Amino acid sequence: MDYEKLGLKMGLEVHQQLNTDKKLFSPCECELTDKKPDNKLIRNLRPTQSELGQIDRAAFEESRRKLQFIYESYDHHTCLVEADEEPPHPLNLEALEISLIIASLLNMNVVDEFHTMRKQVIDGSNTGGFQRTGLVATDGYLETDYGRVIMENLCLEEDAARIIGMKKGKAIFRLDRLGIPLVEITTDPSIKHPQQVKEVAYQIGQILRSTKVKRGLGTIRQDLNISISKGARVEIKGVQDLDLMPKMVENEVKRQINLLEIKEELEKRDAKVYDEIIDVSEVFGDSTSKIISGALREKGVVLAIKLGGFVGLIGREIQPGRRFGTELAGYARKMGVSGIFHSDELPAYGITPEEVEVLSKFLKIKEGEAFILVADHQEKARNALLEVQRRAKTATYQVPEETRKAMEDGNTEYLRPLPTASRMYVETDIPTTPISRKHLEEIKSHLPELPDEKKNRIIAEYGLSEDLALQLVKNDKSDEFEELRAGYKIDPVIIASTLAYTIKELKREGIEVNTLDLKVLGDTFSLLEEDRIPAASIPAILRSIALNRYSAREAAFKEGLEKLSPEDVEKIIDNIITSNTSLIKERGMTAMGSLMGMAMGKLKGKADGKLVNKLIKDKLIKLVD
């Protein structure tokens, strides 16, 4: 695919939670919980005008859904600030400090004062109907294999409440996440190739990981803006997998190309979307379709619209496995219906050929005309078809600007219209925060080491393999490794393997590993340093400490893992050799492997493998000779 000829432009937005003790404008802790909520709040939200008297189109679209919002709150994780019942507290200066470090690593120009703004959001994710955000820095850059990419803005803002579920016109949110400090990093649209966007995302991720940010699922979210010539800017929300990014770009480019071809065909056909919404319930009085019969049983209706010139195009594939009809269904579903039926796919879904024929006569369908059905309660069905009509009309003259949701297969689906600048206005409850140039210079003089730099230094300095060094850096264990290595004169590979793999394996076994802190690890390594235990017994000792709350020495003693003296080891080996003289006579030196296995099984980790190997080898040589 010739992306340059297509005029492909992309921008990336990265949202990363910061690892601070309290929220951005609240004294509450920044931890999530799955406990039963202490309280519940109920809210209805509506859009407001900007200072210029304008209403954001995305906010207006959300308001049409007429959802009621239920918020779960907690005594320790939330307070009146999250409930929007108390003014915000002063800005979390620790969060601002981390933001300044990130901005410096991205070569950005930091503003002189931090001003808090309100960004209107009425999808329910904020109790007050807005998110607090402020600009920290602008005009940075990153170098990539495809050229320089400009880091347009870095903002510090509140994370949103997290959605828990939906039921009967109600959306349920949990307030534990609301207010956690978050940086939003936005590039300009200078990314021109699908592989380049992956590279930019990786580099930003590396920078973030070198600072004080949260780790784990949901702590970082990436949104992708894509457009092509004659197409439209589309924002794809929630692009989690970096390896999937190039495929997602390719699929979006295909979608826009196909939508442009559909537009051209509709223009040729002089296509028309009829405004009338027709009640066709009587056609389906005895329908075997479960969806239609279910809707009618619940005192719902079956409504239809006509689309002139759309025949054959509604069923056209625009993304792998997704058709133009899927696009229309996405708009309908935003109004609460389960989906649509369209004439390009009927008869199907329990709708018979006879019903299709009767319906076509009832609607007076002419050649080239298509129809779409929705079965649900009157208001929901009507609103859904109004959305389908709006989207179908747009298809006749342009690709619409949209916010879309990333899917696991690399495709996307409609979420809402693209927001506009009308949703931003000044936050009057929070004073501005000056940013000292002197303090900024101090930050720049002590910037953290980037993960790749740290990995390469650890490999060179300690002789670790690339995989082991990568695991330490990736799991945020490199600082612990270096502290333990400085304190104990044992093989650095043993320390690194314990941190990178042993503790992870214990956790996979369901063992609580939080007690295995630096002191516990240090006590265990001191036993190894004193030659009291073999390295192979470290996992068993740590398991015993975690399960029984023993000290390292107690665990080694109670589990029988203390190292045997060389004399005791030699006695055990002599017994094994004496018991296997026939094997030795038959196989000679090739019996070495079998004897080694027997010895290690008998010793159960209480002796060093090198010592055991040497003793067996020396004794075999004497016997064979």
C-alpha positions as CSV (number, residue, x, y, z in Angstrom):
1,M,0.0,0.0,0.0
2,D,1.5,3.4,-1.1
3,Y,0.9,5.4,2.1
4,E,2.6,8.5,0.8
5,K,0.3,8.6,-2.3
6,L,-2.7,8.1,0.0
7,G,-1.7,11.1,2.1
8,L,-1.6,9.1,5.3
9,K,-1.2,11.2,8.4
10,M,-1.2,9.9,12.0
11,G,-0.9,11.3,15.5
12,L,-0.6,9.5,18.8
13,E,-2.0,10.2,22.2
14,V,-0.6,8.4,25.2
15,H,-2.3,8.5,28.6
16,Q,-0.2,7.3,31.5
17,Q,-1.2,7.1,35.2
18,L,1.4,8.6,37.6
19,N,2.5,6.7,40.7
20,T,1.8,9.3,43.4
21,D,0.4,8.9,47.0
22,K,-2.7,11.0,46.4
23,K,-4.9,12.0,43.6
24,L,-4.5,15.2,41.5
25,F,-6.9,17.4,43.4
26,S,-8.0,15.1,46.2
27,P,-6.2,13.6,49.3
28,C,-7.5,10.1,48.5
29,E,-5.1,7.2,47.8
30,C,-4.5,6.2,44.2
31,E,-5.4,2.5,44.4
32,L,-8.2,0.5,42.8
33,T,-10.5,-1.8,44.7
34,D,-13.0,-4.6,44.0
35,K,-14.6,-4.4,47.5
36,K,-18.3,-3.8,48.0
37,P,-18.9,-0.1,47.7
38,D,-19.7,1.9,50.9
39,N,-22.0,4.4,49.1
40,K,-23.8,4.9,45.8
41,L,-24.5,8.2,44.0
42,I,-27.1,8.7,41.2
43,R,-26.6,11.5,38.6
44,N,-28.0,12.7,35.3
45,L,-25.7,14.8,33.1
46,R,-26.4,17.3,30.3
47,P,-24.1,19.3,28.0
48,T,-23.4,23.0,28.7
49,Q,-22.4,25.8,26.4
50,S,-18.8,27.0,26.0
51,E,-17.8,30.6,26.7
52,L,-18.7,31.3,23.1
53,G,-22.1,29.8,23.5
54,Q,-21.3,26.6,21.6
55,I,-22.2,23.0,22.5
56,D,-19.7,20.2,21.8
57,R,-21.1,17.7,19.3
58,A,-19.7,14.7,21.1
59,A,-21.3,15.9,24.4
60,F,-24.6,16.5,22.7
61,E,-24.5,13.1,21.1
62,E,-24.0,11.4,24.5
63,S,-26.9,13.4,26.0
64,R,-29.3,11.9,23.5
65,R,-28.7,8.5,25.1
66,K,-30.6,9.7,28.2
67,L,-28.6,7.4,30.5
68,Q,-28.7,7.6,34.3
69,F,-25.3,7.2,36.0
70,I,-24.7,5.2,39.2
71,Y,-21.4,5.8,41.0
72,E,-19.9,3.4,43.5
73,S,-17.8,5.2,46.2
74,Y,-15.6,4.2,49.1
75,D,-14.6,5.7,52.5
76,H,-10.9,5.3,51.8
77,H,-10.5,5.4,48.0
78,T,-12.9,8.3,47.4
79,C,-14.2,11.5,49.1
80,L,-16.5,14.4,48.5
81,V,-14.1,15.7,45.8
82,E,-14.7,12.7,43.6
83,A,-18.5,13.0,44.3
84,D,-18.3,16.6,43.1
85,E,-19.7,17.7,46.4
86,E,-16.6,19.6,47.6
87,P,-14.2,22.0,45.8
88,P,-11.0,20.5,44.5
89,H,-7.9,20.5,46.8
90,P,-4.7,22.2,45.7
91,L,-2.7,20.7,42.8
92,N,-0.6,17.6,43.6
93,L,2.9,19.0,43.2
94,E,4.5,15.6,43.0
95,A,2.4,14.8,39.9
96,L,3.5,18.1,38.4
97,E,7.2,17.2,39.2
98,I,6.9,13.9,37.4
99,S,5.2,15.6,34.4
100,L,8.2,18.0,34.2
101,I,10.7,15.1,34.1
102,I,8.7,13.4,31.3
103,A,8.5,16.7,29.4
104,S,12.3,17.2,29.7
105,L,12.9,13.6,28.4
106,L,10.7,14.4,25.4
107,N,12.7,17.6,24.6
108,M,9.7,19.7,25.2
109,N,9.3,23.4,26.1
110,V,7.7,23.8,29.6
111,V,5.1,26.5,30.2
112,D,5.7,29.3,32.8
113,E,2.5,28.6,34.7
114,F,0.2,25.6,35.0
115,H,-3.4,26.6,34.4
116,T,-6.2,24.1,35.1
117,M,-9.0,23.9,32.6
118,R,-12.3,22.0,32.5
119,K,-12.9,19.6,29.6
120,Q,-16.6,18.7,29.2
121,V,-17.2,14.9,29.3
122,I,-20.8,13.7,29.8
123,D,-20.4,10.0,29.0
124,G,-20.7,9.4,32.8
125,S,-17.0,8.9,33.5
126,N,-16.8,12.2,35.5
127,T,-19.4,13.0,38.2
128,G,-19.3,16.7,37.5
129,G,-19.6,16.3,33.7
130,F,-16.0,17.5,33.1
131,Q,-12.4,16.5,33.5
132,R,-9.7,18.8,35.0
133,T,-6.7,19.1,32.8
134,G,-3.8,21.6,32.3
135,L,-1.0,22.2,29.7
136,V,2.5,21.4,31.0
137,A,4.7,21.5,27.9
138,T,4.7,21.9,24.1
139,D,6.9,21.4,21.0
140,G,9.1,18.5,21.8
141,Y,10.4,15.8,19.5
142,L,11.5,12.2,19.1
143,E,13.8,10.8,16.3
144,T,12.6,7.7,14.5
145,D,13.8,5.6,11.5
146,Y,11.2,7.4,9.4
147,G,12.1,10.9,10.6
148,R,11.5,13.3,13.4
149,V,8.0,13.3,15.1
150,I,6.9,16.4,17.0
151,M,5.6,16.0,20.6
152,E,2.9,18.6,20.3
153,N,1.5,18.8,23.9
154,L,1.9,17.3,27.3
155,C,-1.0,17.7,29.7
156,L,-1.5,16.8,33.3
157,E,-5.1,15.7,34.1
158,E,-7.4,13.6,36.2
159,D,-8.1,10.0,35.1
160,A,-11.8,9.1,34.7
161,A,-14.0,6.8,36.7
162,R,-14.0,3.3,35.4
163,I,-17.1,1.7,33.9
164,I,-18.3,-1.4,35.8
165,G,-21.5,-2.3,33.8
166,M,-24.7,-1.3,32.0
167,K,-28.3,-2.3,32.7
168,K,-31.7,-0.9,31.5
169,G,-30.6,2.6,30.7
170,K,-28.2,2.9,33.6
171,A,-24.4,3.0,33.5
172,I,-22.5,1.9,36.6
173,F,-19.1,3.6,37.4
174,R,-16.6,3.1,40.2
175,L,-15.0,6.3,41.6
176,D,-11.7,4.7,42.8
177,R,-9.9,5.6,39.5
178,L,-11.4,9.1,39.2
179,G,-8.8,11.7,39.9
180,I,-5.6,9.6,39.7
181,P,-3.0,11.8,38.1
182,L,-2.5,11.2,34.4
183,V,-0.2,12.6,31.7
184,E,-1.5,12.9,28.2
185,I,1.2,13.1,25.6
186,T,0.1,14.2,22.1
187,T,2.1,14.1,18.9
188,D,1.4,16.2,15.8
189,P,0.2,14.4,12.6
190,S,3.8,13.9,11.3
191,I,3.7,10.1,11.6
192,K,3.5,8.8,8.0
193,H,3.9,5.0,8.2
194,P,2.2,2.2,10.2
195,Q,5.6,0.9,11.5
196,Q,6.6,4.5,12.6
197,V,3.6,4.8,14.9
198,K,4.6,1.6,16.6
199,E,8.2,3.0,17.0
200,V,6.9,6.3,18.5
201,A,4.7,4.4,20.9
202,Y,7.6,2.3,22.0
203,Q,9.9,5.2,22.6
204,I,7.3,7.1,24.6
205,G,6.7,4.0,26.6
206,Q,10.4,3.6,27.3
207,I,10.6,7.2,28.6
208,L,7.5,6.8,30.8
209,R,8.9,3.6,32.3
210,S,12.0,5.4,33.4
211,T,10.0,7.7,35.6
212,K,7.6,7.3,38.5
213,V,4.5,5.9,36.7
214,K,2.1,3.1,37.5
215,R,2.5,-0.3,36.0
216,G,0.0,-3.0,35.0
217,L,-3.2,-3.4,33.0
218,G,-5.1,-0.2,32.4
219,T,-2.4,2.2,33.7
220,I,-1.4,3.2,30.2
221,R,-3.8,3.8,27.3
222,Q,-3.0,4.9,23.7
223,D,-5.3,6.6,21.2
224,L,-4.4,6.8,17.5
225,N,-5.5,9.6,15.1
226,I,-5.6,8.6,11.4
227,S,-6.5,10.4,8.2
228,I,-6.0,10.0,4.4
229,S,-6.5,12.4,1.6
230,K,-10.2,13.0,0.8
231,G,-11.0,10.9,4.0
232,A,-11.4,12.2,7.5
233,R,-9.6,12.4,10.9
234,V,-10.6,9.4,13.0
235,E,-9.6,8.9,16.6
236,I,-9.2,5.3,17.6
237,K,-9.5,4.8,21.4
238,G,-7.8,2.1,23.5
239,V,-5.0,0.8,21.2
240,Q,-3.3,-1.4,23.8
241,D,-1.1,-3.8,21.8
242,L,1.9,-2.1,20.1
243,D,2.3,-5.0,17.8
244,L,-1.3,-4.6,16.6
245,M,-0.8,-0.9,15.7
246,P,0.4,-1.3,12.1
247,K,-2.5,-3.7,11.4
248,M,-5.0,-1.3,12.9
249,V,-3.6,1.5,10.7
250,E,-3.9,-0.7,7.6
251,N,-7.5,-1.6,8.4
252,E,-8.5,2.0,9.0
253,V,-6.9,3.0,5.8
254,K,-8.8,0.2,4.0
255,R,-12.1,1.3,5.7
256,Q,-11.7,4.9,4.6
257,I,-10.8,3.9,1.0
258,N,-13.9,1.7,0.8
259,L,-16.1,4.4,2.3
260,L,-14.8,6.8,-0.4
261,E,-15.6,4.2,-3.1
262,I,-19.1,3.8,-1.6
263,K,-19.5,7.6,-1.6
264,E,-18.5,7.7,-5.3
265,E,-20.9,4.9,-6.2
266,L,-23.8,6.6,-4.3
267,E,-23.1,9.8,-6.1
268,K,-23.3,8.0,-9.5
269,R,-26.6,6.4,-8.4
270,D,-28.0,9.7,-7.2
271,A,-28.7,8.0,-3.9
272,K,-31.3,9.4,-1.5
273,V,-32.0,8.7,2.2
274,Y,-35.8,9.1,2.8
275,D,-36.7,10.9,6.0
276,E,-39.9,8.9,6.7
277,I,-39.7,6.3,9.5
278,I,-42.4,3.6,8.9
279,D,-44.1,1.3,11.4
280,V,-44.0,-2.2,9.8
281,S,-45.0,-4.2,12.9
282,E,-48.1,-5.6,11.2
283,V,-45.9,-7.4,8.6
284,F,-44.3,-9.4,11.4
285,G,-47.3,-10.5,13.5
286,D,-46.4,-14.2,13.3
287,S,-42.7,-13.8,12.8
288,T,-40.3,-16.6,13.8
289,S,-37.5,-14.2,14.2
290,K,-36.5,-14.3,17.9
291,I,-35.5,-10.6,18.0
292,I,-38.6,-9.3,16.3
293,S,-41.1,-11.6,18.1
294,G,-39.3,-10.7,21.4
295,A,-39.6,-7.0,20.8
296,L,-43.3,-7.3,19.9
297,R,-44.0,-9.3,23.0
298,E,-42.5,-6.5,25.1
299,K,-45.0,-4.1,23.5
300,G,-42.3,-2.8,21.1
301,V,-42.4,-2.1,17.4
302,V,-40.7,-2.8,14.2
303,L,-39.7,0.3,12.3
304,A,-38.2,0.7,8.9
305,I,-36.5,3.3,6.7
306,K,-35.8,3.3,2.9
307,L,-32.5,4.1,1.3
308,G,-32.6,4.9,-2.4
309,G,-29.6,3.6,-4.4
310,F,-28.0,1.7,-1.5
311,V,-28.8,-1.8,-2.8
312,G,-25.7,-4.0,-2.6
313,L,-23.6,-1.4,-0.8
314,I,-24.9,-2.0,2.7
315,G,-23.5,-5.5,2.6
316,R,-20.1,-4.4,1.1
317,E,-17.1,-5.3,3.2
318,I,-15.1,-2.2,4.4
319,Q,-12.8,-3.9,7.0
320,P,-11.9,-7.5,7.3
321,G,-15.1,-9.3,8.4
322,R,-17.1,-6.0,8.8
323,R,-19.5,-4.4,6.3
324,F,-21.0,-1.0,5.7
325,G,-24.1,-2.4,7.4
326,T,-21.9,-3.0,10.5
327,E,-21.1,0.7,10.5
328,L,-24.7,1.6,10.4
329,A,-25.5,-0.8,13.2
330,G,-22.8,0.8,15.4
331,Y,-24.7,4.1,15.2
332,A,-28.0,2.4,16.0
333,R,-26.5,0.6,19.0
334,K,-25.5,3.9,20.6
335,M,-29.2,4.5,21.1
336,G,-29.6,1.3,23.1
337,V,-30.9,-1.2,20.5
338,S,-29.2,-4.5,19.9
339,G,-28.7,-4.0,16.1
340,I,-30.3,-3.6,12.7
341,F,-31.6,-5.8,9.9
342,H,-30.9,-4.7,6.3
343,S,-32.2,-5.8,2.9
344,D,-28.7,-6.9,1.6
345,E,-28.6,-9.7,4.2
346,L,-32.3,-10.8,4.2
347,P,-33.9,-13.3,4.4
348,A,-31.9,-14.4,7.5
349,Y,-32.1,-14.3,11.3
350,G,-35.5,-16.0,11.3
351,I,-37.0,-13.5,8.8
352,T,-38.4,-15.5,5.9
353,P,-38.4,-14.9,2.2
354,E,-42.2,-14.4,2.3
355,E,-41.9,-11.7,5.0
356,V,-39.2,-9.9,2.9
357,E,-41.6,-10.0,-0.1
358,V,-44.5,-8.7,1.9
359,L,-42.4,-6.0,3.5
360,S,-41.0,-4.8,0.2
361,K,-44.6,-4.4,-1.1
362,F,-45.6,-2.7,2.1
363,L,-42.7,-0.2,1.8
364,K,-43.2,0.2,-2.0
365,I,-39.6,-0.7,-2.6
366,K,-38.4,0.3,-6.1
367,E,-35.4,-1.0,-8.0
368,G,-32.1,0.1,-6.4
369,E,-33.8,0.8,-3.0
370,A,-32.7,-0.8,0.2
371,F,-34.4,-0.9,3.6
372,I,-33.3,-1.1,7.2
373,L,-35.3,-2.5,10.2
374,V,-35.1,-2.0,13.9
375,A,-37.2,-3.9,16.5
376,D,-37.4,-2.4,20.0
377,H,-39.4,0.0,22.1
378,Q,-40.9,2.9,20.1
379,E,-38.5,5.7,21.3
380,K,-35.4,3.6,21.2
381,A,-36.2,2.2,17.7
382,R,-37.0,5.6,16.4
383,N,-33.8,7.2,17.8
384,A,-31.7,4.4,16.4
385,L,-33.1,4.8,12.9
386,L,-32.6,8.6,13.1
387,E,-28.9,7.8,13.8
388,V,-28.8,5.4,10.8
389,Q,-30.4,8.0,8.6
390,R,-27.8,10.6,9.6
391,R,-24.9,8.2,9.0
392,A,-26.4,7.0,5.7
393,K,-26.8,10.6,4.5
394,T,-23.2,11.4,5.5
395,A,-22.1,8.4,3.4
396,T,-23.4,10.2,0.2
397,Y,-20.9,13.1,0.5
398,Q,-18.0,12.3,2.9
399,V,-16.2,10.0,5.4
400,P,-17.3,11.3,8.8
401,E,-15.0,12.4,11.6
402,E,-15.5,9.9,14.4
403,T,-14.1,8.5,17.6
404,R,-13.9,4.7,17.3
405,K,-13.0,1.9,19.7
406,A,-10.1,-0.4,19.0
407,M,-11.0,-4.1,18.8
408,E,-8.8,-7.1,19.4
409,D,-8.8,-8.2,15.8
410,G,-7.3,-4.9,14.5
411,N,-10.6,-3.5,13.4
412,T,-12.5,-0.6,15.0
413,E,-16.2,0.3,15.8
414,Y,-18.0,3.6,16.2
415,L,-18.1,5.2,19.6
416,R,-19.2,8.9,19.1
417,P,-18.5,11.9,17.0
418,L,-15.1,13.5,17.2
419,P,-15.1,16.1,20.0
420,T,-14.5,19.8,19.3
421,A,-12.8,22.7,21.0
422,S,-16.2,23.8,22.4
423,R,-15.8,21.5,25.3
424,M,-12.9,23.4,27.0
425,Y,-13.4,26.2,29.6
426,V,-11.5,27.7,32.5
427,E,-11.5,26.0,36.0
428,T,-12.1,28.9,38.4
429,D,-11.7,26.9,41.7
430,I,-7.9,26.3,41.3
431,P,-5.2,29.0,41.3
432,T,-2.4,28.9,38.7
433,T,0.9,27.2,39.7
434,P,4.1,29.0,38.6
435,I,6.9,26.7,37.3
436,S,10.4,27.9,38.3
437,R,13.0,28.0,35.6
438,K,15.7,27.3,38.2
439,H,13.9,24.2,39.4
440,L,13.4,23.0,35.8
441,E,17.1,23.3,35.1
442,E,17.7,21.2,38.2
443,I,15.4,18.5,36.9
444,K,17.1,18.5,33.5
445,S,20.5,18.0,35.2
446,H,19.3,14.8,36.9
447,L,17.2,13.1,34.3
448,P,16.6,9.3,34.9
449,E,18.3,6.6,32.8
450,L,16.2,5.3,30.0
451,P,15.3,1.6,30.1
452,D,17.3,0.6,27.1
453,E,20.4,2.5,28.4
454,K,19.9,0.8,31.8
455,K,19.7,-2.7,30.2
456,N,22.8,-2.2,28.2
457,R,24.8,-0.8,31.2
458,I,23.7,-3.8,33.4
459,I,24.8,-6.2,30.7
460,A,28.2,-4.6,30.4
461,E,28.7,-4.0,34.1
462,Y,27.5,-7.3,35.6
463,G,27.9,-9.8,32.8
464,L,24.2,-10.7,32.6
465,S,22.6,-12.1,29.5
466,E,20.4,-9.7,27.5
467,D,17.3,-11.7,28.4
468,L,18.0,-11.5,32.1
469,A,18.9,-7.8,32.0
470,L,15.7,-7.1,30.0
471,Q,13.6,-8.9,32.5
472,L,15.0,-6.9,35.4
473,V,14.3,-3.6,33.6
474,K,10.9,-4.7,32.2
475,N,9.7,-5.8,35.7
476,D,11.2,-2.7,37.4
477,K,13.7,-4.8,39.4
478,S,17.0,-3.3,38.2
479,D,17.4,-0.9,41.2
480,E,16.7,-3.8,43.6
481,F,19.3,-5.9,41.8
482,E,22.0,-3.3,42.0
483,E,21.3,-2.6,45.7
484,L,21.5,-6.4,46.5
485,R,24.6,-6.8,44.3
486,A,26.4,-4.0,46.2
487,G,25.6,-5.7,49.5
488,Y,26.4,-9.4,48.8
489,K,29.4,-10.8,47.0
490,I,27.7,-13.7,45.2
491,D,27.2,-14.5,41.6
492,P,25.1,-11.6,40.1
493,V,23.2,-14.1,37.9
494,I,21.8,-15.7,41.0
495,I,20.5,-12.4,42.3
496,A,19.1,-11.4,38.9
497,S,17.4,-14.8,38.4
498,T,15.8,-14.7,41.8
499,L,14.3,-11.2,41.1
500,A,13.4,-11.8,37.5
501,Y,12.1,-15.4,37.6
502,T,12.0,-17.1,41.1
503,I,9.6,-14.6,42.7
504,K,7.5,-14.5,39.6
505,E,7.2,-18.3,39.7
506,L,6.2,-18.3,43.4
507,K,3.5,-15.7,42.5
508,R,2.2,-18.0,39.8
509,E,1.8,-20.7,42.4
510,G,-0.6,-18.5,44.2
511,I,1.9,-17.6,47.0
512,E,1.7,-14.1,48.5
513,V,5.2,-12.6,47.7
514,N,4.8,-9.1,49.2
515,T,6.8,-10.2,52.3
516,L,9.8,-11.1,50.1
517,D,11.3,-7.6,50.4
518,L,14.9,-6.5,50.1
519,K,15.7,-7.5,53.7
520,V,14.3,-11.0,53.3
521,L,16.2,-11.5,50.1
522,G,19.4,-10.0,51.6
523,D,19.1,-12.5,54.6
524,T,18.7,-15.4,52.1
525,F,21.7,-14.3,50.0
526,S,23.8,-13.9,53.2
527,L,23.3,-17.6,53.8
528,L,24.6,-18.3,50.3
529,E,27.5,-15.9,50.9
530,E,28.4,-17.8,54.1
531,D,28.3,-21.1,52.2
532,R,25.5,-22.3,54.5
533,I,23.1,-23.1,51.6
534,P,23.5,-24.1,47.9
535,A,22.1,-21.7,45.3
536,A,19.5,-24.3,44.2
537,S,17.7,-24.1,47.6
538,I,16.9,-20.4,47.3
539,P,13.4,-21.0,45.7
540,A,12.4,-23.5,48.5
541,I,13.7,-21.1,51.2
542,L,11.7,-18.1,49.8
543,R,8.6,-20.3,49.4
544,S,8.9,-21.4,53.1
545,I,9.4,-17.7,54.2
546,A,6.3,-16.5,52.3
547,L,4.1,-19.4,53.5
548,N,5.3,-19.7,57.1
549,R,6.7,-16.3,58.0
550,Y,10.0,-17.8,58.9
551,S,13.3,-15.9,58.9
552,A,15.7,-17.1,56.2
553,R,17.8,-19.1,58.7
554,E,14.7,-20.7,60.2
555,A,13.4,-21.7,56.8
556,A,16.8,-23.2,55.8
557,F,16.9,-25.2,59.1
558,K,13.2,-26.3,59.2
559,E,13.1,-27.3,55.6
560,G,16.4,-29.2,55.9
561,L,18.0,-27.1,53.3
562,E,21.3,-26.2,55.0
563,K,24.3,-27.2,53.0
564,L,26.1,-30.4,53.9
565,S,29.8,-30.4,54.6
566,P,32.1,-31.7,51.8
567,E,32.8,-34.7,54.0
568,D,29.1,-35.6,54.3
569,V,28.6,-35.1,50.6
570,E,31.5,-37.4,49.8
571,K,30.1,-40.1,52.1
572,I,26.7,-40.0,50.3
573,I,28.5,-40.3,46.9
574,D,30.6,-43.2,48.1
575,N,27.4,-45.0,49.1
576,I,25.8,-44.4,45.7
577,I,28.9,-45.6,43.8
578,T,29.2,-48.7,46.1
579,S,25.5,-49.5,45.3
580,N,26.0,-49.2,41.6
581,T,29.3,-51.1,40.9
582,S,27.6,-53.3,38.2
583,L,26.4,-50.2,36.3
584,I,29.9,-48.7,36.5
585,K,31.6,-51.9,35.2
586,E,29.1,-52.1,32.3
587,R,29.1,-48.4,31.2
588,G,32.4,-47.0,32.5
589,M,32.6,-43.2,32.3
590,T,29.3,-43.0,30.5
591,A,27.6,-43.9,33.9
592,M,28.5,-40.4,35.0
593,G,25.1,-38.9,34.0
594,S,23.1,-41.6,35.8
595,L,25.2,-41.3,39.0
596,M,25.0,-37.5,38.9
597,G,21.2,-37.7,38.8
598,M,21.1,-40.2,41.7
599,A,23.4,-38.0,43.8
600,M,21.4,-34.8,43.2
601,G,18.2,-36.6,44.0
602,K,19.6,-37.9,47.3
603,L,21.2,-34.6,48.2
604,K,18.1,-32.6,47.5
605,G,19.9,-29.3,46.8
606,K,22.0,-29.5,49.9
607,A,25.3,-29.6,48.0
608,D,26.8,-27.5,45.2
609,G,26.4,-29.2,41.8
610,K,30.0,-28.4,40.8
611,L,31.3,-30.2,43.9
612,V,29.1,-33.2,43.3
613,N,30.2,-33.4,39.7
614,K,33.9,-33.2,40.6
615,L,33.7,-35.9,43.3
616,I,31.8,-38.4,41.1
617,K,34.1,-37.8,38.1
618,D,37.3,-38.2,40.2
619,K,36.0,-41.5,41.7
620,L,34.9,-42.9,38.4
621,I,38.3,-42.2,36.8
622,K,40.0,-44.2,39.6
623,L,37.6,-47.1,39.3
624,V,37.6,-47.3,35.5
625,D,41.4,-47.1,35.3
